[in-house]
């Protein structure tokens, strides 16, 4: 079966465009991905990339506050935005007749968002409330994506809290916002994606009409976030006043997601072999046979796979009863990893994982919003949106030996272990 049609080109101002026509339903998805995320924010400005995402919804030089919301919703559409380690995305999904409206709205705020002291103060309060809700007042809030990186990594871009500290958020100024916009929100640092029911030539005309005159600014030089691999086990701990049980967050470095895609995919398969379903290795050993934990998960990426450049993190999280010593949990985990490193999974175990992952991928990309966002992020990170359509076949080609080699790399002397202590545990050691 041939890959779906993709049209890729670049405007004179540097904006990269991906068109993915699909007439099966009378809807269209529009997204803009900017090459800036948590890892790009400056020291002393934790949470700034996410704060700026909020500001992009607060009006523009030509539209008043909340106008974006009103224009999309009155068309029967939905919209949102999100911040990731290495990019920030914005999207709308609307009836196909409203394509031009979505293009106008995205071009309008790419040209000049409304950056005012009032909007900034308001959105700082909104973000602080979001942090209270999702992190500070929730059991295991920020675990492991906020709390594990400072243990595994040593540089500010990789280790800091991307949600932001209140002090850093409160010290942000309108001048900071303007400088951030000028640096990162240029068309040359962005990808526009249109997917769904539209005519390619018509879409090209509308894109040129609305985005063609957005002034060019050079894309910033993207720094490397590389740092040395751990050479010994790294330990850290946090106290969680809301957690009912102790937890462990374990982080390992992964192959380069961009330049070693197949090596990276082997870790995705490994995550499935370890924890995907009741028949998985760690579920069987740690939940059912012994049992040592009440919840376990493994995965590629702190937010999920394909959301970051190198370095990226393989995580294993475990929540265990008070009476189970954490060192016993770690010993059982290491034992299962050693077994997998010595004896590759059999064909049936491997195919079960890849078939489930492929089915999930196809189901996700049946949703227009997910497909639009995936095409945009892959064009931005990999320079190739079509890789989205090749992932299932490349996943199916991962060998048992590659999974075994990935397990072998998850050594105690190459990991970070974060201990989450409930407040009731205090300083009692296990």
C-alpha atoms as one frame of an Amber mdcrd trajectory, in Angstrom:
protein
   0.000   0.000   0.000   1.400   3.397  -0.979   1.948   6.049   1.667  -0.730
   8.752   1.809  -0.059  11.849  -0.261   2.194  14.474   1.294   3.162  17.834
  -0.187   6.134  19.584   1.456   7.561  22.963   0.536   8.970  26.162   2.061
   7.756  29.760   1.769  10.153  32.595   0.988  10.134  33.666   4.657  11.381
  30.220   5.720   8.089  28.704   6.914   8.053  24.971   6.194   4.686  23.620
   5.054   3.284  20.074   5.129   0.023  19.322   3.307  -1.694  15.968   3.872
  -4.995  15.860   1.939  -7.589  13.282   3.009 -11.170  13.649   1.818 -12.683
  10.883   3.958 -14.358  13.372   6.313 -15.319  17.053   5.838 -12.898  18.345
   8.460  -9.454  19.907   8.389  -6.637  20.108  10.925  -4.177  22.996  11.068
  -1.122  23.053  13.323   1.944  25.216  13.771   5.009  23.771  15.479   7.712
  26.142  16.715  11.220  24.843  17.338  11.316  25.899  20.987  10.498  23.950
  24.132  11.414  23.543  27.782  15.060  22.966  26.928  15.335  26.305  25.107
  14.255  28.541  27.964  17.021  30.607  29.598  18.371  30.017  33.082  16.349
  31.862  35.679  13.242  31.532  33.512  11.993  28.029  34.291   8.549  27.475
  32.810   8.933  30.324  30.331   8.233  28.279  27.173   4.964  27.028  28.647
   4.043  30.489  29.926   4.614  31.886  26.441   2.322  29.224  24.971  -0.435
  30.657  27.169   0.325  34.199  26.000  -0.164  33.167  22.363  -3.896  32.792
  23.108  -4.295  36.293  24.562  -5.003  38.212  21.391  -2.845  39.868  18.737
  -2.250  43.270  17.240  -5.362  42.829  15.101  -7.602  40.647  17.319  -8.765
  41.313  20.850  -8.333  38.908  23.741 -10.444  35.714  23.430 -11.140  36.424
  19.737  -9.176  33.302  18.731 -11.401  31.177  20.972 -14.566  32.755  19.615
 -13.647  32.422  15.929 -12.760  28.741  16.237 -15.681  27.720  18.419 -18.231
  29.634  16.338 -17.059  27.548  13.373 -17.718  24.332  15.266 -14.029  23.732
  15.826 -11.654  22.889  18.650  -8.187  24.240  19.438  -5.322  23.975  21.904
  -1.578  24.174  22.314   1.083  22.303  24.257   4.730  22.651  25.233   7.231
  19.812  24.893  10.956  19.419  25.548  11.964  20.587  22.061   8.898  22.184
  20.478   5.652  24.023  21.138   2.569  23.296  19.059  -0.740  25.040  18.367
  -3.678  23.540  16.484  -7.252  23.862  15.318  -9.622  21.203  13.951 -12.596
  22.671  12.081 -15.098  21.919   9.328 -13.204  22.026   6.047 -15.069  25.166
   4.947 -13.327  27.049   7.796  -9.769  26.329   6.633  -9.039  29.956   5.783
 -10.193  31.078   9.210  -7.708  28.774  10.915  -4.881  29.883   8.637  -5.661
  33.541   9.293  -5.682  33.012  13.065  -2.342  31.201  13.137  -0.676  33.677
  10.773  -2.057  36.579  12.787  -0.444  35.523  16.042   2.747  34.432  14.288
   2.961  38.011  13.058   2.328  39.832  16.367   0.772  38.407  19.554  -0.529
  40.881  22.116   2.257  41.022  24.707   1.107  43.330  27.508   1.777  43.611
  31.219  -1.879  42.812  31.913  -1.852  39.655  29.790   1.450  38.535  31.297
   0.304  38.995  34.900  -2.948  37.200  34.192  -1.267  34.211  32.549   1.381
  33.927  35.256  -1.496  33.464  37.705  -3.131  30.913  35.394   0.089  28.890
  35.072   0.696  29.004  38.842  -2.796  27.646  39.416  -2.142  24.924  36.839
   1.027  23.940  38.718  -0.860  23.818  42.006  -3.521  21.601  40.453  -1.276
  19.248  38.469   1.854  19.109  40.622   1.785  20.597  44.100  -1.610  19.355
  45.284  -1.723  15.998  43.497  -0.237  12.667  44.612   2.901  11.941  42.570
   2.506  15.324  40.854   5.361  15.928  38.435   6.545  12.322  38.844   8.706
  11.491  37.024   8.989  14.210  34.363   9.835  17.037  36.772  11.511  15.133
  39.594  13.665  12.573  37.748  15.667  14.763  35.286  17.604  16.633  38.028
  18.925  13.256  39.190  19.835  11.861  35.755  21.093  15.071  34.126  23.509
  17.786  35.202  22.941  20.666  32.732  20.219  23.285  33.112  18.413  22.555
  29.791  18.021  18.853  30.619  17.602  18.977  34.391  15.374  21.948  35.179
  11.647  22.043  35.904   9.885  22.825  32.615   6.649  23.682  34.408   8.475
  26.459  36.217   9.151  27.736  39.694   6.868  30.471  41.009   9.767  32.848
  41.613  11.005  32.523  38.021   7.508  32.915  36.596   6.793  36.007  38.694
  10.013  37.679  37.578   9.194  37.396  33.858   8.779  40.734  32.076   7.120
  41.917  28.895  10.603  42.601  27.505  11.522  38.967  28.194   8.421  37.885
  26.262   9.202  40.157  23.323  12.764  38.866  23.136  11.559  35.263  23.317
   9.062  35.883  20.524  11.626  37.628  18.318  14.109  34.793  18.818  11.960
  31.695  18.486   8.620  32.569  16.895   9.825  33.390  13.402   8.383  31.600
  10.356  11.861  30.209   9.655  11.680  28.405  13.007   8.252  26.866  12.418
   6.318  24.185  10.524   2.747  24.683   9.320   0.739  21.497   8.758  -2.659
  21.194   7.074  -4.329  17.778   7.036  -7.787  16.591   6.041 -10.368  17.640
   3.478  -8.946  20.369   1.243  -7.698  20.973  -2.304  -3.916  21.300  -2.379
  -3.755  24.211  -4.828  -6.400  26.137  -2.889  -4.574  25.534   0.383  -1.314
  26.766  -1.157  -2.998  29.990  -2.287  -4.500  30.580   1.165  -1.210  29.842
   2.917   0.638  32.308   0.702  -2.105  34.884   1.261  -1.948  34.700   5.059
   1.613  33.607   5.875   3.548  34.900   2.876   3.954  38.419   4.231   4.918
  37.419   7.791   8.370  39.008   8.047  11.355  36.710   7.809  13.680  36.500
  10.803  16.576  34.046  10.874  15.961  30.881  12.849  18.112  30.793  15.979
  21.113  28.510  16.074  19.949  25.410  17.913  22.422  24.426  20.641  23.368
  20.858  21.434  21.920  19.615  24.696  24.329  16.685  24.820  25.974  15.738
  28.090  28.076  12.743  29.181  26.466   9.434  30.042  26.337   8.464  33.719
  29.287   6.369  34.882  27.751   5.364  38.204  24.317   5.007  39.719  22.865
   8.400  40.622  20.437   8.712  43.542  18.017  11.383  44.644  14.876  11.632
  46.713  11.857  13.859  47.141   9.145  13.955  49.764   5.575  13.917  48.482
   3.041  15.023  51.121   0.134  13.612  49.098   1.556  10.232  48.069  -0.068
   7.298  49.861   2.807   4.899  49.023   6.535   5.097  48.266   7.604   5.161
  44.618  10.707   4.736  42.508  11.458   6.552  39.277  14.352   5.069  37.314
  15.873   6.853  34.351  18.306   5.639  31.706  19.718   7.365  28.643  18.483
   6.176  25.253  19.925   6.101  21.732  19.667   9.346  19.778  15.977   9.581
  18.750  16.802  11.440  15.544  19.990   9.836  14.238  19.397   6.292  15.485
  15.693   5.755  14.930  15.893   1.966  14.844  17.966   1.836  18.023  15.404
   4.101  19.665  12.539   1.885  18.484  14.183  -1.124  20.157  13.669   0.638
  23.488   9.992   1.165  22.664   9.643  -2.566  22.101  11.591  -3.216  25.296
   9.132  -1.042  27.249   6.273  -3.184  25.923   8.036  -6.450  26.761   8.633
  -5.213  30.298   5.286  -3.672  31.273   2.655  -3.759  28.497  -0.227  -5.943
  29.688  -0.605  -8.580  32.384   1.598 -11.019  30.465   4.603  -8.679  30.377
   7.816  -9.543  32.228   7.670  -7.036  35.055   3.904  -7.253  35.513   4.204
 -11.019  35.940   7.179 -10.884  38.307   6.598  -7.766  40.379   2.799  -7.532
  40.432   1.499 -11.096  40.209   4.119 -13.634  41.313   5.934 -12.015  44.206
   4.202  -9.333  44.488   6.397  -6.326  45.189   4.646  -3.348  43.571   1.093
  -2.109  43.096   1.781  -0.137  39.913   4.493  -0.248  37.274   5.167   1.393
  33.936   7.983   1.786  31.428   8.350   4.024  28.416  10.513   6.000  26.064
  10.621   9.713  26.728   9.545  11.654  29.789   6.361  12.653  27.916   6.243
   9.782  25.462   8.269   8.813  22.400   9.296  11.139  19.564   8.927  14.360
  21.571  12.584  15.244  22.019  15.952  15.237  20.356  18.994  13.736  22.039
  19.301  13.199  24.953  16.094  11.344  25.721  15.134   9.229  28.704  13.902
   5.675  29.203  11.841   5.564  32.383  10.594   2.828  34.679   8.224   3.860
  37.475   7.178   1.645  40.377   4.853   2.279  43.322   5.338  -0.201  46.162
   3.852  -0.908  49.604   5.554   0.569  52.680   6.596  -2.864  53.913   8.484
  -3.776  50.724  12.097  -2.527  50.834  12.964  -0.451  47.779  16.261  -2.319
  47.361  14.307  -5.541  46.977  12.244  -3.944  44.210  15.388  -2.752  42.452
  17.029  -6.177  42.791  14.023  -7.898  41.202  13.983  -5.341  38.381  17.689
  -5.846  37.701  17.237  -9.613  37.740  14.524  -9.436  35.069  16.625  -7.088
  32.934  19.601  -9.475  33.190  17.433 -12.404  32.095  16.205 -10.434  29.103
  19.746  -9.339  28.263  20.936 -12.964  28.277  17.933 -14.520  26.519  16.172
 -12.500  23.793  12.360 -12.564  23.750  10.813 -15.220  21.554   8.973 -14.417
  18.340   5.510 -14.605  19.896   6.401 -12.206  22.723   7.965  -9.781  20.278
   5.094  -9.841  17.780   2.512  -9.363  20.524   4.193  -6.126  21.579   4.745
  -4.752  18.068   1.214  -5.676  16.951  -0.302  -3.905  19.940   1.880  -0.836
  19.380   1.056  -0.739  15.663  -2.666  -1.020  16.353  -2.416   1.802  18.875
  -0.483   3.946  16.396  -3.046   3.439  13.642  -5.899   4.127  16.058  -4.243
   7.335  17.237  -3.577   8.602  13.720  -7.166   7.867  12.675  -7.902  10.955
  14.760  -7.234  13.958  12.563  -5.812  16.072  15.380  -3.252  13.395  16.303
  -2.237  12.866  12.682  -1.857  16.604  12.058   0.303  17.067  15.146   2.430
  14.002  14.381   3.158  15.156  10.835   4.179  18.588  12.092   6.402  17.335
  14.903   8.178  14.797  12.680   8.812  17.441  10.036  10.243  19.718  12.723
  12.359  17.190  14.628  13.301  14.754  11.862  12.970  16.922   8.763  10.676
  14.242   7.339   6.931  14.162   8.024   6.584  10.954   5.986   8.392   9.023
   8.725   5.051   8.990  10.558   3.756   6.544   7.946   6.837   4.299   8.188
   7.001   3.814  11.943   4.815   0.701  12.070   6.966  -1.181   9.535  10.181
  -0.109  11.219   8.818  -1.149  14.595   7.887  -4.560  13.159  11.470  -4.945
  11.914  12.983  -4.605  15.408  14.740  -7.884  16.228  14.741  -9.863  19.446
  18.515  -9.363  19.622  18.079  -5.570  19.479  15.613  -5.713  22.383  18.017
  -7.896  24.346  20.853  -5.433  23.680  18.667  -2.565  24.901  17.927  -4.458
  28.121  21.660  -5.086  28.576  22.294  -1.338  28.438  19.937  -0.701  31.391
  22.666  -1.266  33.964  22.666  -0.100  37.586  25.847   1.912  36.952  24.213
   3.833  34.097  20.981   4.982  35.693  19.356   7.466  38.007  17.097   6.301
  40.838  14.617   8.771  42.290  13.035   7.788  45.601   9.623   9.305  46.312
   8.861   9.276  50.023   5.369   9.844  51.394   5.366  12.468  54.133   4.327
   9.753  56.599   7.586   7.913  55.921   9.684  10.914  56.887  13.370  10.082
  57.010  12.915   6.387  57.802  15.184   4.328  55.564  14.060   1.139  53.898
